[in-house]
């Protein structure tokens, strides 16, 4: 059974966790094609300041939160989405800190993000893309209801609409 997680809107003083994750080669290995050689974000302290200014409290255009474990208030990852004007959808992301992987936090964190995006913020469509070789990520997205909309060069495109999500949850008779 997975520990209970909550979305936690970070405060400026919580940036140590963001910096820790973005500086960890094991956590950021998936990001290596964009930030060689190890995927770590250059200048994570500066990025944390930018994130605070441009992402925190900007719903429904942008959303960012840490995933916090209830039993000990430890941060285990982060989730986000942002509106893509060119595609008329929200691109999303989820990162679980490497030492916390394999504990069900990806699935739980994705569920929390979907609830926030579709129910609280009224987002119409979420999109994610990543390497098809990332089997665990692909599995949790499919379990959550995402459908594959394309694949090229080893990158899979996934999408979920608000209507699909709400019908899947069978909690909104109007949908």
N, CA, C and O of each residue as an XYZ file, in Angstrom:
700
protein
N       0.846     -1.189      0.000
C       0.000      0.000      0.000
C       0.887      1.246      0.000
O       1.873      1.326      0.732
N       0.519      2.199     -0.823
C       1.281      3.438     -0.944
C       0.995      4.364      0.230
O      -0.137      4.445      0.707
N       2.014      5.052      0.686
C       1.815      6.096      1.683
C       0.930      7.170      1.089
O       0.917      7.367     -0.127
N       0.199      7.859      1.924
C      -0.654      8.941      1.465
C       0.204     10.144      1.087
O       1.080     10.561      1.844
N      -0.062     10.689     -0.089
C       0.624     11.883     -0.574
C      -0.354     13.034     -0.672
O      -1.563     12.841     -0.797
N       0.192     14.224     -0.612
C      -0.585     15.446     -0.812
C       0.180     16.367     -1.748
O       1.409     16.323     -1.810
N      -0.551     17.201     -2.475
C       0.077     18.288     -3.219
C       0.459     19.354     -2.214
O      -0.325     19.691     -1.327
N       1.642     19.875     -2.351
C       2.140     20.902     -1.444
C       2.681     22.040     -2.292
O       3.624     21.856     -3.061
N       2.088     23.207     -2.154
C       2.573     24.382     -2.876
C       3.797     24.895     -2.123
O       3.679     25.372     -0.994
N       4.972     24.799     -2.746
C       6.192     25.147     -2.021
C       6.344     26.645     -1.785
O       5.879     27.480     -2.561
N       7.003     26.939     -0.698
C       7.372     28.302     -0.327
C       8.829     28.526     -0.741
O       9.549     27.558     -0.987
N       9.269     29.764     -0.821
C      10.652     30.024     -1.228
C      11.690     29.223     -0.438
O      12.683     28.765     -1.004
N      11.463     29.055      0.854
C      12.428     28.332      1.680
C      12.455     26.823      1.414
O      13.341     26.126      1.910
N      11.502     26.319      0.642
C      11.473     24.898      0.297
C      12.313     24.570     -0.939
O      12.369     23.417     -1.364
N      12.949     25.559     -1.498
C      13.719     25.374     -2.721
C      14.842     24.362     -2.613
O      15.284     23.828     -3.630
N      15.310     24.088     -1.417
C      16.368     23.091     -1.235
C      15.985     21.759     -1.870
O      16.844     21.064     -2.412
N      14.685     21.391     -1.807
C      14.280     20.104     -2.381
C      14.318     20.149     -3.904
O      14.765     19.194     -4.540
N      13.862     21.227     -4.483
C      13.928     21.378     -5.937
C      15.388     21.288     -6.404
O      15.702     20.565     -7.349
N      16.265     22.026     -5.735
C      17.681     22.026     -6.094
C      18.259     20.616     -5.943
O      19.027     20.165     -6.793
N      17.894     19.929     -4.875
C      18.376     18.566     -4.634
C      17.950     17.630     -5.772
O      18.770     16.870     -6.287
N      16.682     17.683     -6.162
C      16.198     16.812     -7.243
C      16.844     17.154     -8.574
O      17.313     16.265     -9.284
N      16.871     18.436     -8.919
C      17.376     18.849    -10.226
C      18.891     18.661    -10.352
O      19.429     18.696    -11.459
N      19.576     18.464     -9.227
C      21.021     18.255     -9.212
C      21.397     16.784     -9.079
O      22.582     16.448     -9.067
N      20.412     15.913     -8.978
C      20.663     14.497     -8.749
C      20.685     13.734    -10.075
O      19.643     13.608    -10.718
N      21.850     13.220    -10.503
C      21.943     12.539    -11.800
C      21.000     11.346    -11.943
O      20.479     11.110    -13.033
N      20.770     10.596    -10.878
C      19.865      9.442    -10.982
C      18.425      9.907    -11.200
O      17.707      9.328    -12.016
N      18.003     10.927    -10.492
C      16.654     11.457    -10.662
C      16.479     12.051    -12.053
O      15.432     11.875    -12.676
N      17.482     12.744    -12.538
C      17.354     13.493    -13.783
C      17.861     12.749    -15.023
O      17.931     13.342    -16.099
N      18.209     11.490    -14.900
C      18.753     10.732    -16.029
C      17.850     10.780    -17.260
O      18.344     10.820    -18.387
N      16.533     10.778    -17.055
C      15.587     10.832    -18.179
C      15.778     12.116    -19.007
O      15.420     12.152    -20.184
N      16.320     13.124    -18.416
C      16.463     14.444    -19.004
C      17.778     14.613    -19.784
O      18.021     15.668    -20.370
N      18.617     13.577    -19.788
C      19.949     13.667    -20.403
C      19.942     14.072    -21.877
O      20.850     14.790    -22.295
N      18.955     13.647    -22.695
C      18.977     14.091    -24.092
C      18.881     15.618    -24.243
O      19.362     16.173    -25.231
N      18.269     16.287    -23.281
C      18.084     17.737    -23.364
C      19.158     18.496    -22.590
O      19.478     19.637    -22.924
N      19.715     17.862    -21.553
C      20.766     18.485    -20.747
C      21.896     17.475    -20.524
O      22.057     16.939    -19.427
N      22.689     17.220    -21.602
C      23.771     16.238    -21.470
C      24.831     16.728    -20.486
O      24.977     17.937    -20.307
N      25.559     15.845    -19.855
C      25.493     14.399    -20.041
C      24.547     13.691    -19.083
O      24.129     12.569    -19.367
N      24.190     14.316    -17.942
C      23.462     13.584    -16.898
C      22.008     14.009    -16.731
O      21.280     13.387    -15.958
N      21.565     15.051    -17.433
C      20.180     15.503    -17.329
C      19.922     16.529    -16.244
O      18.824     17.079    -16.156
N      20.919     16.793    -15.419
C      20.727     17.756    -14.335
C      20.507     19.163    -14.896
O      21.109     19.552    -15.897
N      19.646     19.899    -14.236
C      19.318     21.258    -14.649
C      20.467     22.182    -14.253
O      20.851     22.225    -13.085
N      21.023     22.929    -15.226
C      22.078     23.880    -14.882
C      21.508     25.001    -14.002
O      20.379     25.446    -14.214
N      22.262     25.438    -13.053
C      21.864     26.536    -12.158
C      20.484     26.315    -11.547
O      19.596     27.144    -11.746
N      20.274     25.221    -10.809
C      18.952     24.963    -10.252
C      18.479     26.033     -9.269
O      17.276     26.233     -9.106
N      19.404     26.713     -8.619
C      19.000     27.784     -7.696
C      18.312     28.914     -8.459
O      17.293     29.443     -8.014
N      18.874     29.278     -9.608
C      18.271     30.324    -10.450
C      16.935     29.857    -10.994
O      15.976     30.627    -11.037
N      16.865     28.595    -11.412
C      15.605     28.039    -11.924
C      14.532     28.024    -10.840
O      13.357     28.246    -11.131
N      14.925     27.763     -9.593
C      13.979     27.778     -8.490
C      13.373     29.174     -8.326
O      12.169     29.301     -8.106
N      14.188     30.210     -8.430
C      13.681     31.577     -8.321
C      12.720     31.892     -9.468
O      11.686     32.527     -9.257
N      13.060     31.447    -10.680
C      12.200     31.656    -11.842
C      10.878     30.909    -11.675
O       9.812     31.442    -11.982
N      10.958     29.691    -11.193
C       9.759     28.893    -10.971
C       8.846     29.590     -9.964
O       7.634     29.660    -10.169
N       9.415     30.098     -8.893
C       8.623     30.807     -7.877
C       7.875     31.987     -8.495
O       6.699     32.207     -8.206
N       8.549     32.721     -9.326
C       7.961     33.921     -9.925
C       6.917     33.601    -10.990
O       5.878     34.257    -11.055
N       7.186     32.598    -11.825
C       6.348     32.367    -13.002
C       5.377     31.195    -12.892
O       4.506     31.057    -13.751
N       5.491     30.350    -11.874
C       4.649     29.161    -11.812
C       3.754     29.102    -10.584
O       2.593     28.708    -10.694
N       4.251     29.474     -9.442
C       3.490     29.322     -8.206
C       2.315     30.308     -8.198
O       2.497     31.511     -8.386
N       1.112     29.774     -7.979
C      -0.082     30.605     -7.907
C      -0.575     31.102     -9.251
O      -1.258     32.125     -9.304
N      -0.261     30.429    -10.325
C      -0.645     30.881    -11.679
C      -1.708     29.989    -12.320
O      -1.857     30.002    -13.542
N      -2.449     29.215    -11.523
C      -3.483     28.347    -12.064
C      -4.587     29.177    -12.719
O      -4.850     30.281    -12.242
N      -5.232     28.725    -13.759
C      -5.069     27.427    -14.409
C      -4.074     27.436    -15.576
O      -3.951     26.431    -16.275
N      -3.371     28.533    -15.800
C      -2.390     28.571    -16.897
C      -1.150     27.745    -16.584
O      -0.603     27.075    -17.460
N      -0.713     27.797    -15.337
C       0.466     27.046    -14.896
C       0.214     26.554    -13.479
O      -0.428     27.229    -12.674
N       0.731     25.368    -13.193
C       0.615     24.816    -11.842
C       1.889     24.047    -11.514
O       2.436     23.332    -12.353
N       2.348     24.207    -10.281
C       3.521     23.476     -9.807
C       3.323     23.148     -8.331
O       2.895     23.995     -7.547
N       3.640     21.913     -7.965
C       3.560     21.511     -6.559
C       4.554     20.394     -6.285
O       4.921     19.630     -7.177
N       4.976     20.319     -5.037
C       5.738     19.168     -4.571
C       4.734     18.086     -4.187
O       3.577     18.376     -3.882
N       5.187     16.853     -4.205
C       4.437     15.736     -3.635
C       5.011     15.506     -2.248
O       6.207     15.263     -2.088
N       4.139     15.587     -1.245
C       4.597     15.459      0.134
C       3.935     14.249      0.790
O       2.719     14.069      0.720
N       4.759     13.433      1.425
C       4.276     12.233      2.113
C       3.676     12.640      3.454
O       4.296     13.374      4.224
N       2.479     12.166      3.725
C       1.765     12.577      4.931
C       2.431     12.117      6.225
O       2.511     12.886      7.183
N       2.905     10.884      6.265
C       3.361     10.330      7.556
C       4.563     11.046      8.151
O       4.729     11.052      9.370
N       5.411     11.656      7.311
C       6.591     12.331      7.842
C       6.857     13.693      7.198
O       7.894     14.309      7.443
N       5.918     14.156      6.374
C       6.018     15.444      5.678
C       7.220     15.538      4.744
O       7.641     16.641      4.394
N       7.778     14.406      4.336
C       8.920     14.400      3.417
C       8.447     14.660      1.992
O       7.388     14.182      1.583
N       9.231     15.413      1.248
C       8.964     15.629     -0.176
C       9.501     14.432     -0.953
O      10.607     13.961     -0.690
N       8.708     13.937     -1.919
C       9.127     12.754     -2.686
C       9.192     13.021     -4.186
O       9.656     12.167     -4.942
N       8.739     14.184     -4.625
C       8.766     14.500     -6.049
C       8.028     15.793     -6.325
O       7.712     16.556     -5.412
N       7.755     16.030     -7.616
C       6.971     17.204     -7.982
C       6.097     16.905     -9.193
O       6.332     15.950     -9.934
N       5.088     17.743     -9.373
C       4.178     17.657    -10.513
C       3.939     19.062    -11.046
O       4.096     20.050    -10.329
N       3.556     19.134    -12.323
C       3.289     20.442    -12.909
C       2.449     20.290    -14.166
O       2.357     19.208    -14.746
N       1.849     21.379    -14.570
C       1.276     21.490    -15.910
C       1.348     22.942    -16.332
O       1.416     23.842    -15.495
N       1.333     23.165    -17.641
C       1.296     24.523    -18.167
C       0.599     24.516    -19.521
O       0.720     23.569    -20.297
N      -0.125     25.580    -19.783
C      -0.885     25.688    -21.016
C       0.040     25.927    -22.205
O       0.923     26.783    -22.162
N      -0.181     25.153    -23.265
C       0.571     25.264    -24.508
C      -0.353     25.920    -25.530
O      -1.260     25.272    -26.054
N      -0.130     27.195    -25.814
C      -1.021     27.950    -26.706
C      -1.004     27.419    -28.133
O      -2.013     27.495    -28.834
N       0.130     26.882    -28.569
C       0.213     26.367    -29.936
C      -0.600     25.094    -30.131
O      -1.075     24.824    -31.234
N      -0.762     24.317    -29.078
C      -1.450     23.024    -29.179
C      -2.820     23.018    -28.503
O      -3.569     22.053    -28.652
N      -3.158     24.064    -27.769
C      -4.417     24.147    -27.032
C      -4.599     22.969    -26.080
O      -5.661     22.349    -26.026
N      -3.546     22.681    -25.340
C      -3.602     21.687    -24.285
C      -2.640     22.102    -23.195
O      -1.890     23.065    -23.356
N      -2.656     21.388    -22.097
C      -1.685     21.617    -21.034
C      -0.662     20.493    -21.070
O      -1.011     19.318    -20.955
N       0.605     20.861    -21.232
C       1.682     19.899    -21.084
C       1.892     19.666    -19.597
O       1.793     20.601    -18.803
N       2.179     18.439    -19.217
C       2.323     18.118    -17.800
C       3.619     17.364    -17.545
O       4.246     16.841    -18.467
N       4.001     17.320    -16.296
C       5.181     16.574    -15.914
C       5.065     16.065    -14.495
O       4.352     16.629    -13.665
N       5.775     14.995    -14.237
C       5.855     14.431    -12.890
C       7.259     13.859    -12.732
O       7.747     13.143    -13.608
N       7.901     14.174    -11.622
C       9.235     13.660    -11.324
C       9.194     13.112     -9.901
O       8.775     13.794     -8.966
N       9.637     11.872     -9.760
C       9.779     11.279     -8.426
C      11.270     11.219     -8.122
O      12.058     10.709     -8.920
N      11.644     11.739     -6.974
C      13.041     11.727     -6.529
C      13.526     10.270     -6.509
O      12.865      9.403     -5.938
N      14.657     10.011     -7.122
C      15.135      8.640     -7.357
C      15.088      7.732     -6.118
O      14.635      6.595     -6.246
N      15.527      8.166     -4.934
C      15.461      7.262     -3.779
C      14.028      6.888     -3.370
O      13.830      5.958     -2.588
N      13.043      7.603     -3.893
C      11.649      7.340     -3.538
C      10.894      6.554     -4.614
O       9.704      6.281     -4.458
N      11.572      6.192     -5.692
C      10.916      5.467     -6.778
C      10.617      4.029     -6.375
O      11.241      3.468     -5.475
N       9.642      3.451     -7.072
C       9.265      2.067     -6.824
C       8.357      1.882     -5.620
O       8.167      0.758     -5.153
N       7.799      2.964     -5.118
C       6.937      2.906     -3.928
C       5.490      3.290     -4.244
O       4.672      3.438     -3.336
N       5.180      3.451     -5.527
C       3.816      3.819     -5.915
C       3.556      5.315     -5.943
O       2.423      5.739     -6.167
N       4.587      6.122     -5.720
C       4.391      7.566     -5.670
C       4.094      8.177     -7.035
O       3.412      9.198     -7.117
N       4.595      7.568     -8.104
C       4.285      8.080     -9.444
C       2.802      7.993     -9.737
O       2.195      8.956    -10.206
N       2.229      6.860     -9.467
C       0.797      6.654     -9.695
C      -0.036      7.583     -8.804
O      -0.985      8.213     -9.271
N       0.321      7.661     -7.537
C      -0.409      8.528     -6.603
C      -0.267      9.999     -6.981
O      -1.237     10.755     -6.933
N       0.949     10.398     -7.357
C       1.183     11.791     -7.739
C       0.436     12.164     -9.001
O      -0.109     13.264     -9.101
N       0.406     11.252     -9.976
C      -0.338     11.510    -11.209
C      -1.821     11.662    -10.903
O      -2.481     12.539    -11.460
N      -2.341     10.834    -10.038
C      -3.749     10.925     -9.649
C      -4.060     12.286     -9.011
O      -5.082     12.900     -9.317
N      -3.187     12.743     -8.137
C      -3.382     14.053     -7.504
C      -3.343     15.174     -8.544
O      -4.146     16.106     -8.489
N      -2.413     15.079     -9.485
C      -2.310     16.099    -10.529
C      -3.571     16.120    -11.390
O      -4.069     17.194    -11.727
N      -4.088     14.957    -11.746
C      -5.299     14.890    -12.571
C      -6.492     15.507    -11.850
O      -7.269     16.248    -12.451
N      -6.634     15.207    -10.582
C      -7.729     15.800     -9.803
C      -7.613     17.324     -9.782
O      -8.597     18.034     -9.989
N      -6.417     17.810     -9.533
C      -6.183     19.256     -9.496
C      -6.481     19.891    -10.852
O      -7.198     20.888    -10.930
N      -5.936     19.318    -11.906
C      -6.102     19.899    -13.239
C      -7.553     19.855    -13.701
O      -8.101     20.881    -14.105
N      -8.178     18.699    -13.649
C      -9.494     18.534    -14.238
C     -10.634     18.994    -13.338
O     -11.582     19.613    -13.822
N     -10.565     18.714    -12.065
C     -11.673     19.093    -11.173
C     -11.514     20.506    -10.615
O     -12.438     21.315    -10.700
N     -10.365     20.801    -10.054
C     -10.179     22.097     -9.394
C      -9.963     23.226    -10.388
O     -10.517     24.312    -10.218
N      -9.154     22.982    -11.438
C      -8.770     24.065    -12.336
C      -9.499     24.047    -13.674
O      -9.346     24.982    -14.460
N     -10.283     23.015    -13.955
C     -11.071     22.971    -15.183
C     -10.268     22.851    -16.467
O     -10.740     23.253    -17.531
N      -9.059     22.302    -16.384
C      -8.239     22.091    -17.579
C      -9.000     21.174    -18.532
O      -9.633     20.214    -18.092
N      -8.944     21.457    -19.825
C      -9.697     20.655    -20.788
C      -8.919     19.440    -21.298
O      -9.525     18.421    -21.632
N      -7.585     19.531    -21.365
C      -6.809     18.427    -21.934
C      -5.382     18.475    -21.410
O      -4.751     19.532    -21.383
N      -4.880     17.314    -20.993
C      -3.491     17.178    -20.559
C      -2.730     16.332    -21.569
O      -3.271     15.388    -22.146
N      -1.479     16.683    -21.769
C      -0.603     15.989    -22.704
C       0.725     15.733    -22.011
O       1.215     16.563    -21.244
N       1.297     14.575    -22.294
C       2.650     14.294    -21.826
C       3.366     13.526    -22.915
O       2.742     12.826    -23.713
N       4.674     13.660    -22.941
C       5.494     12.911    -23.878
C       6.790     12.546    -23.205
O       7.355     13.321    -22.433
N       7.256     11.338    -23.516
C       8.510     10.855    -22.963
C       8.931      9.623    -23.740
O       8.194      9.132    -24.595
N      10.108      9.134    -23.441
C      10.651      7.974    -24.139
C       9.777      6.750    -23.875
O       9.415      6.466    -22.733
N       9.443      6.031    -24.946
C       8.599      4.838    -24.806
C       9.282      3.755    -23.975
O       8.612      2.856    -23.467
N      10.601      3.828    -23.829
C      11.336      2.855    -23.016
C      11.082      3.038    -21.515
O      11.436      2.166    -20.721
N      10.486      4.137    -21.129
C      10.189      4.376    -19.709
C       8.891      3.658    -19.346
O       7.829      4.267    -19.220
N       9.017      2.346    -19.183
C       7.858      1.477    -18.981
C       6.992      1.830    -17.794
O       5.767      1.798    -17.904
N       7.587      2.166    -16.661
C       6.791      2.492    -15.471
C       5.961      3.742    -15.719
O       4.786      3.788    -15.356
N       6.557      4.749    -16.329
C       5.821      5.989    -16.616
C       4.683      5.715    -17.587
O       3.571      6.209    -17.397
N       4.950      4.938    -18.619
C       3.923      4.607    -19.603
C       2.775      3.850    -18.943
O       1.606      4.118    -19.221
N       3.105      2.925    -18.087
C       2.096      2.121    -17.405
C       1.174      2.971    -16.525
O      -0.046      2.821    -16.582
N       1.748      3.855    -15.717
C       0.880      4.649    -14.827
C       0.012      5.625    -15.619
O      -1.117      5.909    -15.217
N       0.515      6.138    -16.726
C      -0.296      7.029    -17.555
C      -1.465      6.264    -18.177
O      -2.595      6.752    -18.183
N      -1.197      5.080    -18.693
C      -2.269      4.272    -19.284
C      -3.302      3.893    -18.230
O      -4.503      3.968    -18.485
N      -2.845      3.488    -17.050
C      -3.770      3.142    -15.965
C      -4.654      4.323    -15.581
O      -5.806      4.139    -15.189
N      -4.119      5.523    -15.694
C      -4.870      6.727    -15.347
C      -5.854      7.136    -16.449
O      -6.665      8.042    -16.253
N      -5.784      6.474    -17.597
C      -6.720      6.765    -18.680
C      -6.130      7.463    -19.886
O      -6.837      7.696    -20.866
N      -4.848      7.804    -19.839
C      -4.221      8.449    -20.988
C      -4.249      7.495    -22.176
O      -4.128      6.280    -22.019
N      -4.409      8.062    -23.355
C      -4.345      7.272    -24.586
C      -3.165      7.764    -25.403
O      -2.798      8.939    -25.366
N      -2.586      6.834    -26.139
C      -1.448      7.163    -26.985
C      -1.979      7.846    -28.238
O      -2.878      7.332    -28.904
N      -1.413      9.013    -28.555
C      -1.841      9.759    -29.749
C      -0.767      9.789    -30.825
O      -0.981     10.342    -31.903
N       0.366      9.207    -30.543
C       1.424      9.154    -31.539
C       2.733      8.708    -30.919
O       2.912      8.723    -29.701
N       3.641      8.312    -31.794
C       4.978      7.923    -31.357
C       5.929      8.117    -32.530
O       5.611      7.771    -33.668
N       7.074      8.664    -32.243
C       8.107      8.852    -33.267
C       9.453      8.966    -32.576
O       9.577      9.586    -31.520
N      10.454      8.362    -33.186
C      11.821      8.443    -32.687
C      11.932      8.041    -31.219
O      12.714      8.628    -30.472
N      11.155      7.044    -30.805
C      11.211      6.545    -29.434
C      10.487      7.387    -28.412
O      10.569      7.106    -27.216
N       9.773      8.425    -28.855
C       9.009      9.299    -27.960
C       7.528      9.000    -28.148
O       7.026      9.013    -29.273
N       6.836      8.734    -27.064
C       5.405      8.463    -27.102
C       4.647      9.722    -26.688
O       5.052     10.429    -25.766
N       3.553      9.988    -27.376
C       2.671     11.127    -27.083
C       1.421     10.574    -26.396
O       0.812      9.625    -26.890
N       1.042     11.154    -25.276
C      -0.117     10.698    -24.513
C      -1.028     11.869    -24.211
O      -0.568     12.994    -24.011
N      -2.329     11.595    -24.178
C      -3.309     12.644    -23.952
C      -4.480     12.123    -23.131
O      -4.829     10.944    -23.200
N      -5.075     13.009    -22.359
C      -6.286     12.711    -21.595
C      -7.107     13.981    -21.524
O      -6.597     15.036    -21.147
N      -8.391     13.882    -21.889
C      -9.272     15.046    -21.801
C     -10.023     15.031    -20.470
O     -10.108     14.006    -19.792
N     -10.554     16.173    -20.124
C     -11.347     16.289    -18.897
C     -12.547     15.352    -18.957
O     -12.851     14.663    -17.983
N     -13.230     15.325    -20.101
C     -14.394     14.457    -20.252
C     -14.043     12.986    -20.091
O     -14.754     12.242    -19.416
N     -12.943     12.568    -20.711
C     -12.507     11.173    -20.573
C     -12.212     10.845    -19.111
O     -12.587      9.785    -18.610
N     -11.542     11.764    -18.447
C     -11.183     11.551    -17.051
C     -12.434     11.441    -16.185
O     -12.560     10.516    -15.383
N     -13.354     12.384    -16.347
C     -14.550     12.382    -15.510
C     -15.446     11.177    -15.807
O     -16.032     10.601    -14.890
N     -15.556     10.795    -17.077
C     -16.324      9.578    -17.403
C     -15.686      8.351    -16.785
O     -16.378      7.465    -16.284
N     -14.378      8.303    -16.820
C     -13.658      7.175    -16.222
C     -13.848      7.090    -14.721
O     -13.832      5.998    -14.153
N     -14.026      8.218    -14.082
C     -14.238      8.264    -12.642
C     -15.707      8.058    -12.279
O     -16.035      7.788    -11.124
N     -16.600      8.189    -13.285
C     -18.046      7.997    -13.109
C     -18.599      8.811    -11.954
O     -19.423      8.337    -11.172
N     -18.123     10.059    -11.863
C     -18.592     10.922    -10.776
C     -19.327     12.146    -11.286
O     -19.837     12.933    -10.489
N     -19.389     12.319    -12.572
C     -20.032     13.499    -13.137
C     -21.078     13.062    -14.162
O     -20.733     12.794    -15.313
N     -22.363     12.986    -13.762
C     -23.392     12.489    -14.661
C     -23.636     13.385    -15.859
O     -24.272     12.957    -16.822
N     -23.153     14.606    -15.827
C     -23.358     15.543    -16.934
C     -22.392     15.299    -18.076
O     -22.603     15.815    -19.173
N     -21.346     14.535    -17.855
C     -20.317     14.343    -18.875
C     -20.608     13.098    -19.684
O     -19.852     12.765    -20.596
